[in-house]
Amino acid sequence: MKKPIVIVTRRLPEVVETRMKELFDVRLNTDDHRMSAAELAQAVAEADVLVPTVTDVIDRAILESATPHFKLIANFGSGTDHIDVAFAQSRGITVTNTPDVLTEDTAEMTMALLLSVPRRLIEGDRLVRAGKWEGWGPTTMLGSRVSGKRLGIIGMGRIGQAVAERARGFGMSIHYHNRRRLHPSVEDALEATYWDELDQMLPRMDVISIHCPGTPQTHHLLNRRRLELMRPTSYLVNTARGSVIDEDALLELLATRRIAGAALDVFQNEPAVDPRFVALDNVVLMPHLGAATFEARHEMGQKVLIDIKTFVDGHRPPDRVLPNL
């Protein structure tokens, strides 16, 4: 049988690319540039399978360029909000992702960010590097402890639960808001308190951590009104999707100290970051590092390989994504 044409939009781990070359007729992105809309449209016109990443917007306009032999989008990543899954399905195109790989890495990054703002870690690093540290002092660079504080988790899926487990180890009290309440046994294991109304949870928390997907329903879930419900002493952490937060409102509240601080790994228009964030000393900014570990990238690649091989062998891939209808 003729090997399927697989086009990969970004550089992947070498071991993954090598295995793809062995199995398929692969076109690699050797210089790792971000493909333009025109290049993506050309890719779906030539390929049988496309392997995009979170930086590639695969919308209706792109998919309308697809030829009948284009049948699979094997996404390298768990989120699929950058893909028009419903339109793809209507055109007979299957979409897969790489779930259950990013949980531990994203939870670890969340905890790092959760500690970084209250304890002023980035500020301290800058002070030392600038040669401005004048030695220890009883009132120098005072921050806030997280032990004994209330953590409010928005989105209590796998990542949210992994964060809760870690936060309990730091002596935090776990609260959460979710579309569906967890099973009582899970709640008991995490010692978690459920809030069916997000508006009631927000003003009672010391730290808010976001772990819900980016969908039309969660777009600006934390809008100005909800952000204003947060305490002036509270902190916000986002390792989910930038679209969940109204960034203009957050910037204003941070600048006027109506929210104590924020740690952001994702942004609404990334890779563009609003320069007003850069000017603030109570914000930690990360370049979407939530799952940036060697282990995660290799595991994601293995899932992509399995999904493609299963699909071209005539079977339903294990990580098929269905549209949110």
C-alpha positions as CSV (number, residue, x, y, z in Angstrom):
1,M,0.0,0.0,0.0
2,K,1.1,3.6,-0.7
3,K,2.1,5.3,2.5
4,P,-0.2,8.2,3.5
5,I,1.1,11.7,3.1
6,V,1.5,13.2,6.6
7,I,2.4,16.9,7.0
8,V,3.7,18.1,10.3
9,T,3.3,21.8,11.0
10,R,6.1,22.2,13.7
11,R,9.3,20.4,14.8
12,L,8.6,17.4,17.0
13,P,11.0,15.4,19.2
14,E,13.6,13.7,16.9
15,V,12.6,10.2,17.9
16,V,9.0,11.0,17.0
17,E,9.9,12.5,13.6
18,T,12.2,9.5,12.9
19,R,9.4,7.0,13.6
20,M,7.0,9.0,11.4
21,K,9.5,8.8,8.6
22,E,9.6,5.0,9.0
23,L,5.8,4.6,8.9
24,F,4.5,7.3,6.6
25,D,5.4,9.7,3.7
26,V,6.2,12.6,6.0
27,R,6.8,16.3,5.2
28,L,8.5,17.9,8.2
29,N,8.8,21.5,9.1
30,T,12.6,21.6,9.3
31,D,13.0,25.2,10.2
32,D,10.1,25.1,12.7
33,H,8.4,28.3,11.4
34,R,4.8,29.0,12.3
35,M,2.9,28.1,9.2
36,S,0.7,30.8,7.6
37,A,-2.9,30.3,6.7
38,A,-2.0,29.9,3.1
39,E,0.6,27.2,4.0
40,L,-2.0,25.4,6.1
41,A,-4.5,25.5,3.3
42,Q,-1.9,24.1,0.9
43,A,-1.1,21.4,3.5
44,V,-4.7,20.1,3.7
45,A,-4.9,20.2,-0.1
46,E,-1.9,17.9,-0.4
47,A,-1.9,15.7,2.7
48,D,-3.9,12.7,3.8
49,V,-3.1,13.6,7.5
50,L,-2.2,16.9,9.1
51,V,-0.4,17.0,12.5
52,P,-0.9,20.6,13.8
53,T,-0.2,22.1,17.2
54,V,-1.9,24.7,19.3
55,T,-0.4,27.5,17.3
56,D,-2.2,26.4,14.1
57,V,-5.7,27.7,13.6
58,I,-7.5,25.0,11.5
59,D,-10.8,26.8,10.8
60,R,-13.5,26.4,8.2
61,A,-11.6,28.5,5.7
62,I,-8.6,26.2,5.9
63,L,-10.7,23.0,5.8
64,E,-12.6,24.2,2.7
65,S,-9.3,23.8,0.9
66,A,-9.1,20.1,1.8
67,T,-9.3,17.5,-0.9
68,P,-11.4,14.3,-0.5
69,H,-8.3,12.2,0.4
70,F,-7.6,14.5,3.5
71,K,-9.2,12.5,6.3
72,L,-7.4,13.0,9.6
73,I,-6.2,15.9,11.8
74,A,-3.9,14.3,14.5
75,N,-3.5,17.2,16.8
76,F,-0.2,17.4,18.8
77,G,-1.8,18.6,22.0
78,S,-4.9,18.0,24.2
79,G,-6.8,21.3,23.5
80,T,-8.7,21.5,20.2
81,D,-10.2,25.0,20.5
82,H,-8.0,26.0,17.5
83,I,-9.7,23.4,15.3
84,D,-13.2,23.6,13.9
85,V,-14.0,20.1,14.9
86,A,-17.7,20.3,14.0
87,F,-17.0,21.4,10.4
88,A,-14.2,18.8,10.1
89,Q,-16.7,16.1,11.1
90,S,-19.2,17.4,8.5
91,R,-16.6,17.0,5.9
92,G,-15.8,13.4,7.0
93,I,-12.5,14.5,8.6
94,T,-11.6,12.8,11.9
95,V,-9.9,14.8,14.6
96,T,-7.7,13.3,17.4
97,N,-5.7,14.8,20.3
98,T,-3.3,13.7,23.0
99,P,-5.2,13.6,26.3
100,D,-4.0,12.4,29.7
101,V,-0.4,13.3,28.9
102,L,-0.2,16.9,30.2
103,T,-1.8,16.5,33.6
104,E,1.3,16.1,35.8
105,D,3.4,18.7,34.0
106,T,0.7,21.3,34.0
107,A,-0.1,20.7,37.6
108,E,3.6,21.1,38.5
109,M,3.7,24.4,36.6
110,T,0.6,25.6,38.3
111,M,2.1,25.0,41.7
112,A,5.3,26.8,40.6
113,L,3.3,29.8,39.5
114,L,1.1,29.7,42.6
115,L,4.2,30.0,44.8
116,S,6.0,32.5,42.6
117,V,3.7,35.6,43.0
118,P,2.8,35.5,46.7
119,R,6.5,34.8,47.6
120,R,7.8,37.4,45.0
121,L,10.3,34.9,43.5
122,I,10.7,36.7,40.2
123,E,11.1,40.1,41.8
124,G,13.7,38.7,44.1
125,D,15.6,37.1,41.2
126,R,15.6,40.5,39.3
127,L,16.8,42.3,42.4
128,V,19.8,40.0,42.8
129,R,20.7,40.0,39.1
130,A,20.6,43.8,39.0
131,G,23.1,44.0,41.9
132,K,20.6,45.9,44.0
133,W,20.2,43.5,46.9
134,E,21.6,45.1,50.0
135,G,21.3,42.1,52.3
136,W,18.7,40.5,54.5
137,G,16.3,42.8,56.4
138,P,13.3,42.1,58.6
139,T,10.9,43.9,56.3
140,T,12.7,43.2,53.0
141,M,10.7,41.7,50.1
142,L,7.8,40.4,52.3
143,G,5.3,38.2,50.6
144,S,2.5,35.9,51.7
145,R,2.5,32.3,52.7
146,V,0.2,29.9,50.9
147,S,-0.2,27.4,53.8
148,G,-3.6,27.8,55.4
149,K,-5.0,29.7,52.4
150,R,-8.1,28.8,50.3
151,L,-7.5,27.7,46.8
152,G,-10.4,28.1,44.4
153,I,-10.1,25.8,41.3
154,I,-12.1,26.6,38.2
155,G,-12.4,23.4,36.3
156,M,-11.9,20.2,38.3
157,G,-10.9,17.7,35.6
158,R,-7.7,15.7,35.6
159,I,-5.5,18.7,35.9
160,G,-7.6,20.5,38.5
161,Q,-7.6,17.4,40.6
162,A,-3.8,17.0,40.3
163,V,-3.4,20.6,41.4
164,A,-5.7,20.0,44.3
165,E,-3.6,17.0,45.4
166,R,-0.4,19.0,45.4
167,A,-1.9,22.1,47.0
168,R,-3.2,20.0,49.9
169,G,0.5,19.0,50.5
170,F,1.2,22.7,50.9
171,G,-1.5,23.0,53.6
172,M,-4.1,24.7,51.4
173,S,-7.9,24.4,51.7
174,I,-9.4,23.1,48.4
175,H,-12.5,24.6,46.9
176,Y,-13.8,24.2,43.3
177,H,-16.3,25.2,40.7
178,N,-17.1,22.8,37.9
179,R,-19.9,22.1,35.4
180,R,-20.6,18.9,37.3
181,R,-20.0,18.1,40.9
182,L,-17.4,15.4,41.6
183,H,-18.3,12.0,43.0
184,P,-18.4,12.2,46.8
185,S,-15.5,9.8,47.1
186,V,-13.3,12.1,45.0
187,E,-14.4,15.1,47.0
188,D,-13.6,13.3,50.2
189,A,-10.2,12.2,49.0
190,L,-9.3,15.8,48.1
191,E,-11.1,17.3,51.0
192,A,-12.7,19.6,48.5
193,T,-15.6,22.0,48.9
194,Y,-17.9,22.4,45.9
195,W,-19.5,25.7,44.8
196,D,-22.2,25.5,42.2
197,E,-22.1,29.3,41.8
198,L,-18.8,30.7,40.7
199,D,-19.8,34.2,41.9
200,Q,-20.1,32.9,45.4
201,M,-16.7,31.2,45.4
202,L,-14.6,34.0,44.0
203,P,-14.8,36.5,46.9
204,R,-14.0,33.8,49.5
205,M,-10.7,32.6,48.0
206,D,-7.1,33.6,48.5
207,V,-5.9,32.1,45.2
208,I,-7.9,31.3,42.0
209,S,-6.5,28.7,39.6
210,I,-8.0,28.2,36.1
211,H,-8.2,24.7,34.6
212,C,-11.2,24.8,32.3
213,P,-10.9,24.5,28.5
214,G,-11.1,27.3,26.1
215,T,-14.6,27.2,24.5
216,P,-17.2,29.7,23.4
217,Q,-18.9,29.0,26.8
218,T,-15.8,29.8,28.8
219,H,-14.7,32.9,26.8
220,H,-14.2,35.7,29.3
221,L,-15.6,33.5,32.0
222,L,-13.7,35.7,34.3
223,N,-15.0,39.0,33.0
224,R,-14.7,42.4,34.7
225,R,-17.7,41.8,37.0
226,R,-16.3,38.5,38.3
227,L,-12.7,39.7,38.6
228,E,-14.0,42.5,40.8
229,L,-15.5,39.9,43.1
230,M,-12.0,38.8,44.0
231,R,-10.3,40.0,47.2
232,P,-7.7,42.8,47.0
233,T,-5.3,40.3,48.7
234,S,-6.0,37.4,46.3
235,Y,-4.0,36.0,43.4
236,L,-4.9,34.6,40.0
237,V,-3.1,31.7,38.2
238,N,-3.9,30.7,34.7
239,T,-2.3,27.7,32.9
240,A,-5.4,26.8,30.9
241,R,-6.4,29.2,28.1
242,G,-5.9,33.0,27.8
243,S,-9.4,33.5,26.4
244,V,-11.0,32.6,29.8
245,I,-9.9,36.0,31.2
246,D,-10.9,39.5,30.2
247,E,-7.3,40.8,30.0
248,D,-8.2,44.4,29.8
249,A,-10.1,44.1,33.1
250,L,-7.4,42.1,34.7
251,L,-4.7,44.6,33.8
252,E,-6.7,47.5,35.3
253,L,-7.3,45.6,38.5
254,L,-3.7,44.5,38.8
255,A,-2.4,48.0,38.1
256,T,-4.7,49.5,40.8
257,R,-3.9,46.6,43.3
258,R,-7.5,45.6,43.5
259,I,-6.1,42.1,42.8
260,A,-2.8,41.4,44.6
261,G,-1.1,39.6,41.7
262,A,-1.3,37.1,38.9
263,A,0.8,34.4,37.3
264,L,0.0,33.7,33.6
265,D,1.3,30.9,31.4
266,V,-1.2,31.6,28.6
267,F,-2.5,34.7,26.9
268,Q,-5.5,35.7,24.8
269,N,-3.5,36.6,21.7
270,E,-0.4,34.5,22.2
271,P,2.4,34.7,21.3
272,A,1.6,38.4,21.5
273,V,1.5,39.6,25.1
274,D,-0.1,42.9,26.1
275,P,2.9,45.2,27.0
276,R,1.0,46.5,29.9
277,F,1.5,43.1,31.7
278,V,5.3,43.5,31.2
279,A,5.2,46.9,33.1
280,L,3.7,45.4,36.2
281,D,5.8,44.0,39.0
282,N,2.9,41.9,40.5
283,V,2.6,39.6,37.5
284,V,4.7,36.6,36.5
285,L,4.7,35.9,32.8
286,M,5.6,32.5,31.3
287,P,5.8,31.5,27.6
288,H,3.2,28.7,27.6
289,L,5.5,26.2,29.5
290,G,2.7,24.2,31.2
291,A,3.6,21.0,29.4
292,A,7.0,21.8,28.2
293,T,8.9,18.7,29.5
294,F,10.8,16.2,27.5
295,E,8.6,13.4,28.9
296,A,5.3,15.1,27.9
297,R,6.5,15.9,24.4
298,H,7.6,12.3,23.8
299,E,4.3,10.9,25.2
300,M,2.3,13.3,23.0
301,G,4.3,12.1,20.0
302,Q,3.6,8.5,20.8
303,K,-0.1,9.2,21.0
304,V,-0.1,11.0,17.6
305,L,1.8,8.0,16.0
306,I,-0.8,5.5,17.5
307,D,-3.7,7.6,16.3
308,I,-2.4,7.9,12.8
309,K,-1.4,4.2,12.5
310,T,-4.7,3.0,13.9
311,F,-6.6,5.3,11.5
312,V,-4.7,4.4,8.3
313,D,-5.1,0.7,9.3
314,G,-8.9,1.2,9.0
315,H,-9.8,1.4,12.7
316,R,-11.2,4.1,15.0
317,P,-8.3,6.0,16.6
318,P,-8.3,5.8,20.4
319,D,-8.2,9.6,20.9
320,R,-10.9,10.7,18.6
321,V,-12.4,14.1,19.4
322,L,-16.1,14.8,18.9
323,P,-17.6,18.3,18.5
324,N,-19.2,20.1,21.3
325,L,-22.8,20.4,20.1
